[in-house]
Amino acid sequence: MSDVTTWLLDTDPAIRWQLLRDLTDAPAEEVRAERAKVAETGWGRRILDLQVDGQWAGGACFPGPDWRAPRPIVGDPDGQPWTATLPTLRLLREFGIDPADPAVRTAVIGVRESSRWEHADEPFFKGEVEPCINGGTVVLGAYFGEDVDGIVTRLLGDQLEDGGWNCEAEYGSTRSSFNSTICVLEGFLEYERAGGAIAVADARRRGEEYLLSRNLFRRASTGEVGDPEWLTYSFPAQWHYDVLRGLDYFRSVGGSPDPRLAEAAQQVRDKQQPDGTWLLENTHPGLAHLEMEDGDGKPSRWNTLRALRSLRWCDAATARLA
């Protein structure tokens, strides 16, 4: 067992079970047993215990007006807070928490019955207006077994001519955004896999082509890097795009890697440190429920896990062709 594998195992069940599944080919029974611990102990249990009256922090996308951050404060109080229901459920999904666990079902039912969007008081699983929020909500509804067909229908209508999505489209933008597009793509993929009633495969592939035609980080017009922040890796990514998030998305799609992923894969590979880890580089400022890493510039278990499994997928395809 490598030093990096040992380091990744020495952490929370949320990381351990994914390591066992994605990188060690552990028996399915061992993976299931470790995954079950996510809702029972550690980060997952701590977050479940923070839900009050069917929400986290008293709000859907943002904390409610009466919510106060616990002391000591975790994260940057001057940034966008990440403690409300949407980012919290996103984090639980990133943990791979079992949607069928009774405590998880109770929490999700609470959200369905009590949480409403700040935009116009819509029920949580009916969605909002911005594609990045709606894409994230589709991910959650599909993953946790809630009806999000109405949001899917809206997102299909929101797809732009170039294949992607943009939260600024309601203000006249006709060009897609990497940030919005990755949120919707993740939602559509989860929805398909959950057996959603509405066909989204064609729209998903058009959105994927939007990213692939730009090698996951370049402008279509000039070939230049679209945003330097896309080359720095964060966790949780929230609604932000970066190359590692994009590559890990295509890994989750599966199949043989498109040749246009090669440059992005090399960009991820070049970020590996001499000790075999990847760093946390771009924490998005804001209040958080807990600290999972040691801060920017330090080795990141989450980024290391995601980079290793994405590159493993790419390398396996290369080996098959050799």
C-alpha atoms as a printed R data frame, in Angstrom:
    type eleno elety resid chain resno       x      y       z
1   ATOM     1    CA   MET     A     1   0.000  0.000   0.000
2   ATOM     2    CA   SER     A     2   1.456  3.385  -1.001
3   ATOM     3    CA   ASP     A     3   2.023  6.214   1.444
4   ATOM     4    CA   VAL     A     4  -0.650  8.269  -0.333
5   ATOM     5    CA   THR     A     5  -3.198  5.462  -0.040
6   ATOM     6    CA   THR     A     6  -2.419  5.102   3.658
7   ATOM     7    CA   TRP     A     7  -2.828  8.876   4.087
8   ATOM     8    CA   LEU     A     8  -6.171  8.837   2.293
9   ATOM     9    CA   LEU     A     9  -7.415  5.968   4.433
10  ATOM    10    CA   ASP     A    10  -6.504  7.854   7.604
11  ATOM    11    CA   THR     A    11  -9.508 10.163   7.433
12  ATOM    12    CA   ASP     A    12 -13.304 10.298   7.358
13  ATOM    13    CA   PRO     A    13 -15.498  7.501   5.944
14  ATOM    14    CA   ALA     A    14 -16.680  9.933   3.229
15  ATOM    15    CA   ILE     A    15 -13.238  9.702   1.645
16  ATOM    16    CA   ARG     A    16 -12.375  6.162   2.688
17  ATOM    17    CA   TRP     A    17 -15.295  4.468   0.985
18  ATOM    18    CA   GLN     A    18 -14.668  6.281  -2.304
19  ATOM    19    CA   LEU     A    19 -10.986  5.384  -2.147
20  ATOM    20    CA   LEU     A    20 -11.906  1.729  -1.647
21  ATOM    21    CA   ARG     A    21 -14.341  1.832  -4.568
22  ATOM    22    CA   ASP     A    22 -12.355  3.910  -7.056
23  ATOM    23    CA   LEU     A    23  -8.703  3.176  -6.373
24  ATOM    24    CA   THR     A    24  -8.225 -0.109  -4.511
25  ATOM    25    CA   ASP     A    25 -10.889 -2.323  -6.122
26  ATOM    26    CA   ALA     A    26 -11.947 -3.476  -2.666
27  ATOM    27    CA   PRO     A    27 -14.739 -6.069  -2.391
28  ATOM    28    CA   ALA     A    28 -18.225 -4.614  -2.728
29  ATOM    29    CA   GLU     A    29 -19.138 -5.696   0.805
30  ATOM    30    CA   GLU     A    30 -16.218 -3.718   2.243
31  ATOM    31    CA   VAL     A    31 -17.183 -0.655   0.218
32  ATOM    32    CA   ARG     A    32 -20.810 -0.845   1.355
33  ATOM    33    CA   ALA     A    33 -19.839 -1.232   4.980
34  ATOM    34    CA   GLU     A    34 -17.573  1.800   4.856
35  ATOM    35    CA   ARG     A    35 -20.140  3.877   2.994
36  ATOM    36    CA   ALA     A    36 -22.757  3.114   5.648
37  ATOM    37    CA   LYS     A    37 -20.550  4.842   8.202
38  ATOM    38    CA   VAL     A    38 -20.904  8.224   6.439
39  ATOM    39    CA   ALA     A    39 -24.362  8.787   7.936
40  ATOM    40    CA   GLU     A    40 -23.403  7.272  11.278
41  ATOM    41    CA   THR     A    41 -20.221  9.065  12.233
42  ATOM    42    CA   GLY     A    42 -17.746 11.755  11.248
43  ATOM    43    CA   TRP     A    43 -18.509 14.601   8.870
44  ATOM    44    CA   GLY     A    44 -21.768 13.169   7.568
45  ATOM    45    CA   ARG     A    45 -23.264 12.635  11.004
46  ATOM    46    CA   ARG     A    46 -22.156 16.077  12.178
47  ATOM    47    CA   ILE     A    47 -23.865 17.745   9.241
48  ATOM    48    CA   LEU     A    48 -27.080 15.753   9.580
49  ATOM    49    CA   ASP     A    49 -27.243 16.810  13.214
50  ATOM    50    CA   LEU     A    50 -27.122 20.493  12.218
51  ATOM    51    CA   GLN     A    51 -30.456 20.418  10.395
52  ATOM    52    CA   VAL     A    52 -33.173 22.367  12.196
53  ATOM    53    CA   ASP     A    53 -36.836 22.536  11.129
54  ATOM    54    CA   GLY     A    54 -36.139 20.885   7.785
55  ATOM    55    CA   GLN     A    55 -33.315 23.220   6.709
56  ATOM    56    CA   TRP     A    56 -29.727 24.046   7.361
57  ATOM    57    CA   ALA     A    57 -28.904 27.554   8.578
58  ATOM    58    CA   GLY     A    58 -32.545 28.518   8.189
59  ATOM    59    CA   GLY     A    59 -32.468 28.974   4.408
60  ATOM    60    CA   ALA     A    60 -32.410 27.324   0.981
61  ATOM    61    CA   CYS     A    61 -29.527 29.038  -0.828
62  ATOM    62    CA   PHE     A    62 -28.527 31.493   1.891
63  ATOM    63    CA   PRO     A    63 -28.785 31.413   5.685
64  ATOM    64    CA   GLY     A    64 -31.989 32.813   7.134
65  ATOM    65    CA   PRO     A    65 -32.005 36.254   8.778
66  ATOM    66    CA   ASP     A    66 -32.140 34.799  12.282
67  ATOM    67    CA   TRP     A    67 -29.338 32.282  11.805
68  ATOM    68    CA   ARG     A    68 -26.061 32.927  13.580
69  ATOM    69    CA   ALA     A    69 -22.834 31.080  12.870
70  ATOM    70    CA   PRO     A    70 -21.673 28.914  15.758
71  ATOM    71    CA   ARG     A    71 -18.447 29.730  17.554
72  ATOM    72    CA   PRO     A    72 -15.685 29.264  16.736
73  ATOM    73    CA   ILE     A    73 -16.449 30.430  13.202
74  ATOM    74    CA   VAL     A    74 -15.325 28.088  10.415
75  ATOM    75    CA   GLY     A    75 -14.438 29.755   7.135
76  ATOM    76    CA   ASP     A    76 -14.499 33.350   5.978
77  ATOM    77    CA   PRO     A    77 -17.473 35.343   7.313
78  ATOM    78    CA   ASP     A    78 -17.006 37.931   4.561
79  ATOM    79    CA   GLY     A    79 -17.562 35.476   1.700
80  ATOM    80    CA   GLN     A    80 -20.705 33.791   0.396
81  ATOM    81    CA   PRO     A    81 -21.912 31.468   3.167
82  ATOM    82    CA   TRP     A    82 -21.982 27.760   2.356
83  ATOM    83    CA   THR     A    83 -24.089 26.620   5.296
84  ATOM    84    CA   ALA     A    84 -27.643 26.780   3.907
85  ATOM    85    CA   THR     A    85 -29.593 23.820   2.551
86  ATOM    86    CA   LEU     A    86 -28.395 23.765  -1.081
87  ATOM    87    CA   PRO     A    87 -24.635 23.731  -0.420
88  ATOM    88    CA   THR     A    88 -25.108 21.407   2.555
89  ATOM    89    CA   LEU     A    89 -27.004 18.779   0.575
90  ATOM    90    CA   ARG     A    90 -24.435 19.136  -2.191
91  ATOM    91    CA   LEU     A    91 -21.726 18.337   0.323
92  ATOM    92    CA   LEU     A    92 -23.591 15.297   1.625
93  ATOM    93    CA   ARG     A    93 -23.838 14.045  -1.946
94  ATOM    94    CA   GLU     A    94 -20.104 14.618  -2.430
95  ATOM    95    CA   PHE     A    95 -19.643 12.477   0.674
96  ATOM    96    CA   GLY     A    96 -21.622  9.756  -1.089
97  ATOM    97    CA   ILE     A    97 -23.972  9.464   1.868
98  ATOM    98    CA   ASP     A    98 -26.473  6.647   1.382
99  ATOM    99    CA   PRO     A    99 -29.802  8.187   0.255
100 ATOM   100    CA   ALA     A   100 -31.654  5.184   1.693
101 ATOM   101    CA   ASP     A   101 -30.289  5.633   5.209
102 ATOM   102    CA   PRO     A   102 -33.258  6.414   7.510
103 ATOM   103    CA   ALA     A   103 -31.619  9.537   8.945
104 ATOM   104    CA   VAL     A   104 -30.896 10.810   5.442
105 ATOM   105    CA   ARG     A   105 -34.443 10.135   4.269
106 ATOM   106    CA   THR     A   106 -35.796 12.028   7.259
107 ATOM   107    CA   ALA     A   107 -33.537 14.983   6.474
108 ATOM   108    CA   VAL     A   108 -34.541 15.076   2.798
109 ATOM   109    CA   ILE     A   109 -38.245 14.833   3.622
110 ATOM   110    CA   GLY     A   110 -37.728 17.775   5.941
111 ATOM   111    CA   VAL     A   111 -36.240 19.773   3.083
112 ATOM   112    CA   ARG     A   112 -39.096 18.840   0.763
113 ATOM   113    CA   GLU     A   113 -41.706 19.907   3.299
114 ATOM   114    CA   SER     A   114 -40.072 22.985   4.797
115 ATOM   115    CA   SER     A   115 -37.372 24.575   2.649
116 ATOM   116    CA   ARG     A   116 -38.327 27.282   0.153
117 ATOM   117    CA   TRP     A   117 -36.194 29.382  -2.174
118 ATOM   118    CA   GLU     A   118 -35.433 32.961  -1.333
119 ATOM   119    CA   HIS     A   119 -36.168 34.003  -4.916
120 ATOM   120    CA   ALA     A   120 -39.952 33.636  -4.872
121 ATOM   121    CA   ASP     A   121 -40.739 31.251  -2.036
122 ATOM   122    CA   GLU     A   122 -40.807 28.201  -4.328
123 ATOM   123    CA   PRO     A   123 -40.581 24.729  -2.695
124 ATOM   124    CA   PHE     A   124 -36.998 23.481  -2.740
125 ATOM   125    CA   PHE     A   125 -37.430 20.611  -5.206
126 ATOM   126    CA   LYS     A   126 -39.487 22.762  -7.581
127 ATOM   127    CA   GLY     A   127 -36.369 24.789  -8.326
128 ATOM   128    CA   GLU     A   128 -35.500 28.410  -8.833
129 ATOM   129    CA   VAL     A   129 -34.591 30.460 -11.935
130 ATOM   130    CA   GLU     A   130 -30.800 30.283 -12.278
131 ATOM   131    CA   PRO     A   131 -29.417 27.270 -14.191
132 ATOM   132    CA   CYS     A   132 -26.503 26.803 -11.778
133 ATOM   133    CA   ILE     A   133 -28.916 26.556  -8.829
134 ATOM   134    CA   ASN     A   134 -31.380 24.446 -10.769
135 ATOM   135    CA   GLY     A   135 -28.663 22.109 -12.029
136 ATOM   136    CA   GLY     A   136 -27.490 21.597  -8.473
137 ATOM   137    CA   THR     A   137 -31.060 20.955  -7.350
138 ATOM   138    CA   VAL     A   138 -31.570 18.346 -10.070
139 ATOM   139    CA   VAL     A   139 -28.428 16.571  -8.851
140 ATOM   140    CA   LEU     A   140 -29.857 16.522  -5.346
141 ATOM   141    CA   GLY     A   141 -33.386 15.522  -6.301
142 ATOM   142    CA   ALA     A   142 -32.172 12.672  -8.489
143 ATOM   143    CA   TYR     A   143 -29.630 11.485  -5.931
144 ATOM   144    CA   PHE     A   144 -31.973 11.654  -2.952
145 ATOM   145    CA   GLY     A   145 -35.043 10.342  -4.773
146 ATOM   146    CA   GLU     A   146 -37.154 13.489  -5.145
147 ATOM   147    CA   ASP     A   147 -39.237 14.624  -8.124
148 ATOM   148    CA   VAL     A   148 -37.382 17.278 -10.115
149 ATOM   149    CA   ASP     A   149 -39.050 16.787 -13.505
150 ATOM   150    CA   GLY     A   150 -40.262 20.373 -13.531
151 ATOM   151    CA   ILE     A   151 -36.742 21.727 -13.114
152 ATOM   152    CA   VAL     A   152 -35.425 19.417 -15.832
153 ATOM   153    CA   THR     A   153 -38.036 20.711 -18.254
154 ATOM   154    CA   ARG     A   154 -37.035 24.272 -17.486
155 ATOM   155    CA   LEU     A   155 -33.332 23.538 -17.956
156 ATOM   156    CA   LEU     A   156 -33.960 21.929 -21.334
157 ATOM   157    CA   GLY     A   157 -35.593 25.175 -22.385
158 ATOM   158    CA   ASP     A   158 -32.713 27.201 -20.943
159 ATOM   159    CA   GLN     A   159 -30.008 25.502 -23.049
160 ATOM   160    CA   LEU     A   160 -28.259 28.039 -25.268
161 ATOM   161    CA   GLU     A   161 -27.372 27.689 -28.923
162 ATOM   162    CA   ASP     A   162 -23.716 26.918 -28.184
163 ATOM   163    CA   GLY     A   163 -24.768 23.925 -26.086
164 ATOM   164    CA   GLY     A   164 -24.245 25.200 -22.563
165 ATOM   165    CA   TRP     A   165 -26.070 27.240 -19.958
166 ATOM   166    CA   ASN     A   166 -25.570 30.632 -18.333
167 ATOM   167    CA   CYS     A   167 -27.234 32.165 -15.286
168 ATOM   168    CA   GLU     A   168 -26.926 35.537 -17.027
169 ATOM   169    CA   ALA     A   169 -29.123 34.439 -19.950
170 ATOM   170    CA   GLU     A   170 -32.165 36.036 -18.321
171 ATOM   171    CA   TYR     A   171 -30.293 39.344 -18.633
172 ATOM   172    CA   GLY     A   172 -29.540 38.830 -22.311
173 ATOM   173    CA   SER     A   173 -26.358 36.764 -22.406
174 ATOM   174    CA   THR     A   174 -26.193 34.381 -25.369
175 ATOM   175    CA   ARG     A   175 -22.862 32.763 -24.482
176 ATOM   176    CA   SER     A   176 -22.664 29.875 -22.105
177 ATOM   177    CA   SER     A   177 -20.766 29.768 -18.836
178 ATOM   178    CA   PHE     A   178 -18.470 26.955 -17.707
179 ATOM   179    CA   ASN     A   179 -19.765 27.459 -14.158
180 ATOM   180    CA   SER     A   180 -23.434 27.079 -15.071
181 ATOM   181    CA   THR     A   181 -22.810 24.332 -17.616
182 ATOM   182    CA   ILE     A   182 -20.973 21.961 -15.269
183 ATOM   183    CA   CYS     A   183 -23.762 22.329 -12.694
184 ATOM   184    CA   VAL     A   184 -26.424 21.377 -15.240
185 ATOM   185    CA   LEU     A   185 -24.374 18.530 -16.713
186 ATOM   186    CA   GLU     A   186 -23.887 16.971 -13.296
187 ATOM   187    CA   GLY     A   187 -27.621 17.289 -12.728
188 ATOM   188    CA   PHE     A   188 -28.595 15.695 -16.028
189 ATOM   189    CA   LEU     A   189 -26.165 12.803 -15.561
190 ATOM   190    CA   GLU     A   190 -27.514 12.058 -12.080
191 ATOM   191    CA   TYR     A   191 -31.078 12.359 -13.381
192 ATOM   192    CA   GLU     A   192 -30.432  9.895 -16.214
193 ATOM   193    CA   ARG     A   193 -28.887  7.392 -13.862
194 ATOM   194    CA   ALA     A   194 -31.845  7.674 -11.508
195 ATOM   195    CA   GLY     A   195 -34.161  6.700 -14.371
196 ATOM   196    CA   GLY     A   196 -35.675 10.141 -14.879
197 ATOM   197    CA   ALA     A   197 -38.820 10.245 -17.000
198 ATOM   198    CA   ILE     A   198 -37.630 13.046 -19.303
199 ATOM   199    CA   ALA     A   199 -35.021 12.400 -22.001
200 ATOM   200    CA   VAL     A   200 -31.945 14.540 -21.365
201 ATOM   201    CA   ALA     A   201 -29.161 12.547 -23.044
202 ATOM   202    CA   ASP     A   202 -29.026 14.658 -26.207
203 ATOM   203    CA   ALA     A   203 -28.960 17.912 -24.231
204 ATOM   204    CA   ARG     A   204 -26.278 16.498 -21.949
205 ATOM   205    CA   ARG     A   205 -24.093 15.521 -24.884
206 ATOM   206    CA   ARG     A   206 -24.475 18.995 -26.408
207 ATOM   207    CA   GLY     A   207 -23.362 20.479 -23.105
208 ATOM   208    CA   GLU     A   208 -20.412 18.100 -22.938
209 ATOM   209    CA   GLU     A   209 -19.432 19.122 -26.464
210 ATOM   210    CA   TYR     A   210 -19.415 22.754 -25.316
211 ATOM   211    CA   LEU     A   211 -16.690 21.859 -22.772
212 ATOM   212    CA   LEU     A   212 -14.823 19.365 -24.950
213 ATOM   213    CA   SER     A   213 -14.576 21.745 -27.893
214 ATOM   214    CA   ARG     A   214 -12.728 24.087 -25.535
215 ATOM   215    CA   ASN     A   215 -10.443 21.359 -24.124
216 ATOM   216    CA   LEU     A   216 -12.162 21.950 -20.760
217 ATOM   217    CA   PHE     A   217 -10.514 25.321 -20.128
218 ATOM   218    CA   ARG     A   218  -9.840 27.322 -23.296
219 ATOM   219    CA   ARG     A   219 -11.808 30.065 -25.009
220 ATOM   220    CA   ALA     A   220 -13.368 29.047 -28.321
221 ATOM   221    CA   SER     A   221 -12.507 32.426 -29.839
222 ATOM   222    CA   THR     A   222  -8.785 32.675 -29.034
223 ATOM   223    CA   GLY     A   223  -7.700 29.347 -27.536
224 ATOM   224    CA   GLU     A   224  -6.461 31.162 -24.460
225 ATOM   225    CA   VAL     A   225  -7.196 29.986 -20.933
226 ATOM   226    CA   GLY     A   226 -10.704 31.189 -20.168
227 ATOM   227    CA   ASP     A   227 -10.073 31.924 -16.495
228 ATOM   228    CA   PRO     A   228  -6.841 31.328 -14.537
229 ATOM   229    CA   GLU     A   229  -8.938 30.113 -11.583
230 ATOM   230    CA   TRP     A   230 -10.049 27.127 -13.666
231 ATOM   231    CA   LEU     A   231  -6.477 25.847 -13.348
232 ATOM   232    CA   THR     A   232  -6.597 25.902  -9.544
233 ATOM   233    CA   TYR     A   233  -8.479 23.267  -7.623
234 ATOM   234    CA   SER     A   234 -10.993 23.713  -4.840
235 ATOM   235    CA   PHE     A   235 -13.148 21.558  -2.623
236 ATOM   236    CA   PRO     A   236 -16.024 21.921  -2.252
237 ATOM   237    CA   ALA     A   237 -16.330 23.544  -5.659
238 ATOM   238    CA   GLN     A   238 -19.841 24.873  -4.928
239 ATOM   239    CA   TRP     A   239 -21.078 26.446  -8.205
240 ATOM   240    CA   HIS     A   240 -17.552 27.137  -9.486
241 ATOM   241    CA   TYR     A   241 -15.875 25.326 -12.360
242 ATOM   242    CA   ASP     A   242 -12.285 24.103 -12.468
243 ATOM   243    CA   VAL     A   243 -10.412 21.604 -14.629
244 ATOM   244    CA   LEU     A   244 -10.339 18.891 -11.982
245 ATOM   245    CA   ARG     A   245 -14.108 19.132 -11.555
246 ATOM   246    CA   GLY     A   246 -14.547 18.919 -15.304
247 ATOM   247    CA   LEU     A   247 -12.260 15.912 -15.707
248 ATOM   248    CA   ASP     A   248 -13.862 14.101 -12.779
249 ATOM   249    CA   TYR     A   249 -17.267 14.712 -14.357
250 ATOM   250    CA   PHE     A   250 -16.201 12.998 -17.579
251 ATOM   251    CA   ARG     A   251 -14.741 10.134 -15.551
252 ATOM   252    CA   SER     A   252 -18.141  9.696 -13.948
253 ATOM   253    CA   VAL     A   253 -19.746  9.595 -17.409
254 ATOM   254    CA   GLY     A   254 -17.465  6.647 -18.177
255 ATOM   255    CA   GLY     A   255 -16.616  5.027 -21.465
256 ATOM   256    CA   SER     A   256 -13.438  5.864 -23.335
257 ATOM   257    CA   PRO     A   257 -12.014  9.345 -22.727
258 ATOM   258    CA   ASP     A   258 -12.499 11.765 -25.588
259 ATOM   259    CA   PRO     A   259  -9.069 12.696 -27.051
260 ATOM   260    CA   ARG     A   260  -9.850 16.342 -26.301
261 ATOM   261    CA   LEU     A   261  -9.547 15.562 -22.582
262 ATOM   262    CA   ALA     A   262  -5.829 14.879 -22.951
263 ATOM   263    CA   GLU     A   263  -4.688 18.443 -22.316
264 ATOM   264    CA   ALA     A   264  -6.868 18.758 -19.216
265 ATOM   265    CA   ALA     A   265  -5.618 15.406 -17.922
266 ATOM   266    CA   GLN     A   266  -2.031 16.560 -18.380
267 ATOM   267    CA   GLN     A   267  -2.828 19.796 -16.563
268 ATOM   268    CA   VAL     A   268  -4.101 17.733 -13.626
269 ATOM   269    CA   ARG     A   269  -1.111 15.390 -13.800
270 ATOM   270    CA   ASP     A   270   1.332 18.292 -13.734
271 ATOM   271    CA   LYS     A   271  -0.188 19.485 -10.459
272 ATOM   272    CA   GLN     A   272   0.864 16.357  -8.575
273 ATOM   273    CA   GLN     A   273   3.366 17.110  -5.836
274 ATOM   274    CA   PRO     A   274   6.615 15.167  -5.266
275 ATOM   275    CA   ASP     A   275   4.958 13.319  -2.383
276 ATOM   276    CA   GLY     A   276   2.177 12.106  -4.674
277 ATOM   277    CA   THR     A   277  -0.551 14.452  -3.409
278 ATOM   278    CA   TRP     A   278  -2.481 17.366  -4.891
279 ATOM   279    CA   LEU     A   279  -2.930 20.669  -3.080
280 ATOM   280    CA   LEU     A   280  -5.985 22.601  -2.056
281 ATOM   281    CA   GLU     A   281  -5.478 25.806  -4.047
282 ATOM   282    CA   ASN     A   282  -8.619 27.892  -4.270
283 ATOM   283    CA   THR     A   283 -10.984 27.656  -1.333
284 ATOM   284    CA   HIS     A   284 -14.086 29.692  -2.130
285 ATOM   285    CA   PRO     A   285 -14.462 32.085   0.810
286 ATOM   286    CA   GLY     A   286 -17.472 31.781   3.038
287 ATOM   287    CA   LEU     A   287 -18.766 30.251   6.217
288 ATOM   288    CA   ALA     A   288 -18.657 26.460   6.358
289 ATOM   289    CA   HIS     A   289 -19.969 23.751   8.645
290 ATOM   290    CA   LEU     A   290 -16.586 22.138   9.219
291 ATOM   291    CA   GLU     A   291 -12.938 22.141   8.221
292 ATOM   292    CA   MET     A   292 -11.984 19.092   6.191
293 ATOM   293    CA   GLU     A   293  -8.560 20.233   4.975
294 ATOM   294    CA   ASP     A   294  -5.545 22.122   6.302
295 ATOM   295    CA   GLY     A   295  -6.002 25.137   4.034
296 ATOM   296    CA   ASP     A   296  -4.825 26.411   0.655
297 ATOM   297    CA   GLY     A   297  -1.316 25.442  -0.273
298 ATOM   298    CA   LYS     A   298  -1.498 22.233   1.779
299 ATOM   299    CA   PRO     A   299  -2.085 18.666   0.584
300 ATOM   300    CA   SER     A   300  -5.784 17.981  -0.013
301 ATOM   301    CA   ARG     A   301  -7.249 14.535   0.456
302 ATOM   302    CA   TRP     A   302 -10.316 15.437  -1.593
303 ATOM   303    CA   ASN     A   303  -8.336 16.790  -4.531
304 ATOM   304    CA   THR     A   304  -5.883 13.891  -4.354
305 ATOM   305    CA   LEU     A   305  -8.703 11.342  -4.409
306 ATOM   306    CA   ARG     A   306 -10.431 13.010  -7.355
307 ATOM   307    CA   ALA     A   307  -7.223 13.535  -9.327
308 ATOM   308    CA   LEU     A   308  -6.032  9.953  -8.829
309 ATOM   309    CA   ARG     A   309  -9.313  8.385  -9.882
310 ATOM   310    CA   SER     A   310  -9.690 10.673 -12.910
311 ATOM   311    CA   LEU     A   311  -6.162  9.945 -14.113
312 ATOM   312    CA   ARG     A   312  -6.631  6.240 -13.442
313 ATOM   313    CA   TRP     A   313  -9.591  6.303 -15.805
314 ATOM   314    CA   CYS     A   314  -7.591  8.152 -18.459
315 ATOM   315    CA   ASP     A   315  -4.561  5.876 -18.075
316 ATOM   316    CA   ALA     A   316  -6.663  2.718 -18.290
317 ATOM   317    CA   ALA     A   317  -7.925  3.815 -21.694
318 ATOM   318    CA   THR     A   318  -4.384  4.539 -22.847
319 ATOM   319    CA   ALA     A   319  -3.246  1.097 -21.682
320 ATOM   320    CA   ARG     A   320  -6.060 -0.594 -23.605
321 ATOM   321    CA   LEU     A   321  -4.925  1.123 -26.793
322 ATOM   322    CA   ALA     A   322  -1.248  0.274 -26.306
